[in-house]
Amino acid sequence: MSRIVAIVGRPNVGKSTLFNRLTGVRDAIEDPTAGVTRDRHYGRVEWNGEWFTLIDTGGYVHGTDDIFEGEIRKQVQFAIDESNLILFLVDIEEGLTPYDETVADMLRRNKNKDRAVIMVANKADNFDRASQAAEFYSLGIGDLHAVSAASGAGTGDLLDDILKNLGQNQDVHYDEGLPRIAVVGRPNVGKSSLINMLLDENRQIVTEIAGTTRDAIDMRYTRFGHDMLLVDTAGVRKKAKVHEDVEFYSVMRSVKAIERADVCLILIDATQGWEQQDMSIFSLAVNNHKGIVIVVNKWDLMEKTTNTLDDYSEAIRAKLAPFRDVPIIFTSVHEKQRLIKVLDTAMQVYNNRKQHISTSKLNDAMLPVIEELPPPSYKGKYVRIKYMTQLPVAFPCFAMFCNLPQYVQEHYKRFLENKFREKFDFKGVPIEIFFRKK
């Protein structure tokens, strides 16, 4: 189930700083100049084993003729429409302003029982500042959290409240648990053409204009022994190219489609190669623990030599490291090449993601590996892994019980993940390994 939280507020209240604090990365530009954030940033937040998608929006401004501010207003509205929870950010240092009242009025008009609003008073860097937050109660939004996005003060309680309002995270399945296969990728790489060819009908609009598909559409597919839902999403563009408000709406739908999918077919254009935006889509799918198949379309347009396919595959895998165990299928939708293989591979990855390995089988396979090459000592301490089990979640996730879980180093975790993949078939599926105190 999608869990999207949007940060809204007037310009220069610290939305990008809060976004970076909660996601743990620095993707959003932080600058004291109002209006720096004009396009949207998406990030994944994890807290106490739960997760949600966070959106950093531009500053909402009303009553101006500035063309960029007009677009910001539209995109903030779309963020509100698509999100499950709103964080309304205000600035304690500057106090209550007419712009805050304008945003609050917009939020009250959009408020409904399914979309809560949490008011967050930023820049509470000391006790005196925090006490000044009381004036924002006059906006009538409800309770508020006084935080400092710069230092992180108060963000723990804020995250607890966010998760409380979002409710329990569940992996929702639709249409009686049918596999959901999402076709994702940059605009104009052939996503709708692929689905049209599989369905043998022009169900989707296909044009040469990038970004024709505006919404995520589910279609039942029951051919060649398969029964699944195919999801055609709008192309995910680089943020700098998201100018149309409708296209921004499409990007949000694509994010939601990835979150709800079981397997993502990441379609790329063979003539353009693997680009940074493809890497962003791949990372989004990995972070959401989705099965992944990379589909290289328009392979018929490439000039080929003996090693072209192998070299192309290796170039992609090098960029995916350390998660290189991903199937890569070379196709031509126009020439109907290897299209059924794409679906066969997607179902193999789906089954890999669903598999559950018994505790006895898991320990019989992995404990000899650990005995042969145990974790290296750290600060004179030796980690002894006693046993392991697979956790009951929707993706491959394993708990290893040991005496000193805090001393297991990252490179040893990667070593164990590679051994898991050698012993069991997890091709195309991200896996998680946790170390816990025995």
HUPECOR-V917228 format. One record per backbone hydrogen bond with DSSP energy under -1.0 kcal/mol. CO is the residue of the C=O (numbers start at 1). NH is the residue of the N-H. Records with the same first field share a line. If there is no record, write none. Layout:
BEGIN
CO->NH, NH
END
This chain:
BEGIN
3->53
4->84, 85
5->55
6->87
7->57
8->89
9->60
14->18
15->19
16->20
17->21
18->22
19->23
20->24
33->36
41->56
43->54
45->52
47->50
50->47
52->45
53->5
54->43
55->7
56->41
66->70
67->71
68->72
69->73
70->74
71->75
72->76
73->77
74->78
75->79
76->80
77->81
78->82
79->83
85->6
86->118
87->8
88->120
90->122
91->95
97->101
98->102
99->103
100->104
101->105
102->106
103->107
104->108
105->109
106->110
112->115
116->86
118->88
119->145
120->90
121->147
122->92
123->125
126->130
127->131
129->132
130->133
132->135
133->136
134->137
135->138
136->139
137->140
143->119
145->121
147->124
148->152
152->155
153->148
154->158
155->159
156->160
157->161
158->162
159->163
160->164
161->165
162->166
163->167
170->172
174->178
175->178
179->229
180->262, 263
181->231
182->265
183->233
184->267
185->236
190->194
191->195
192->196
193->197
194->198
195->199
196->200, 201
201->203
217->232
219->230
221->228
223->226
228->221
229->181
230->219
231->183
232->217
238->241
239->242
241->243
244->248
245->249
246->250
247->251
248->252
249->253
250->254
251->255
252->256
253->257
254->258
255->259
256->260
257->261
262->291
263->182
264->293
265->184
266->295
268->297
269->272, 273
275->279
276->280
277->281
278->282
279->283
280->284
281->285
282->286
283->287
284->288
285->290
286->289
291->264
293->266
294->329
295->268
296->331
297->270
298->301
299->302
305->308
307->311
308->312
309->313
310->314
311->315
312->316
313->317
314->318
316->320
320->323
322->324
324->326
325->428
327->294
329->296
331->299
332->337
337->332
338->342
339->343
340->344
341->345
342->346
343->347
344->348
345->349
346->350
347->351
348->352
349->353
350->354
351->355
358->362
359->363
360->364
361->365
362->366
363->367
366->370
367->371
368->372
369->373
378->381
381->378
384->403
387->401
389->399
391->393
396->432
397->391
398->434
399->389
400->436
401->386
402->438
404->407
405->408
409->413
410->414
411->415
412->416
413->417
414->418
415->419
416->420
417->421
418->422
419->423
420->424
424->426
426->429
428->292
432->398
434->400
436->402
END
